[in-house]
Amino acid sequence: MSRPAIDFLHPRRHAVLGWVVLVLGIATATAAWRQHIRWSETLASLQDDLISRERAMQKVKLEAQSAAVPSESARRLQRIAPLLRQPWLPTLRAVERVTEPPVYLLSLTIEPESGAVSLEGEAPTFADVLEYAAAIDLGGSGSTAEVRSHEQLLEPNGRSSIRFRLSGKWDAR
């Protein structure tokens, strides 16, 4: 057996294999640490995507549930929407075509649910009122408006006029 000897004059020789193994270990540990960071980032992004998809699905479910049970105003709009899409233009054109001086239209009310049309106007004589009522053809159906009320107005300058109210049934044929 050899005895250990201490020699201060000659430098000690280090094993090259030990240094190689040490460098390979450090490189492997660094590569494993970098891979761990990449996988953590990938996992975090996948979790974020999953959370956002779950939130989107919850939002879609809530919208579907809210659409399944419409509110009172939504139900009312659904009921009157077909009535509002009816062709009111012929009635409005008939009123516009007939309303000329000396008859003046003061108000026009149309009730979509019942199809009732109510007109309020002013004319110089009752004969003008009757002529106006006979001339209106509501919706092209041949139904004329009826005089519902009238009153004579006296202006301060001595002129008189008749304020009247007509009503009729609008027909969408």
C-alpha positions, 0 to 999 in steps of 0.5 A, a space after each residue: 500500500 502506498 501512503 499518502 504523501 503531501 507534495 507541495 512542489 508538484 501541482 495536483 492532477 485533477 480528474 478530467 472525467 469528474 469535470 466533464 461529469 460536473 459540466 454535463 450535470 450543470 447543463 442538464 439541470 439548466 435544460 431541465 429548468 428551462 423546459 420546466 418554465 416552458 411547460 409552466 407557461 404552456 399550462 398557464 395559457 391552456 388554463 387561461 383558455 379553458 377559463 375563458 371558454 367556460 365563461 363564454 359558455 356560461 354567458 351563452 347559457 345565460 343568454 339562452 335562458 333569458 331568451 327562453 323567458 321573455 320579459 313583459 315588454 318583449 312579449 308585448 313587442 312580439 304581439 304588436 310587431 306584426 301589426 306594425 309591419 302592416 301596410 299603413 301607407 295606403 291609409 296615410 296617403 288617402 288622408 294626405 290626398 284628401 286633406 286640402 284647404 279649407 279642411 285642416 287636419 289637427 290630429 291623426 290616431 291609428 290603433 294597430 290592434 283594432 285597426 281604428 283610425 281617428 281624425 280630428 280637424 277643422 273646416 269652415 262649414 259642416 258641408 266641408 266636413 261631410 264632403 271630407 268624410 265621404 272622400 276619405 277611403 281608408 286603406 283602399 277598402 272603400 270604407 269611409 270615415 264617419 263623423 263622430 262629433 262636431 262643434 262650432 267655434 266662434 273666433 274673436 274676429 267673427 268667423 266661425 269654423 267647425 271642429 270635428 272628429 272622424 273615425 273609421 276602420 282601417 282594412 289591410 286587404 
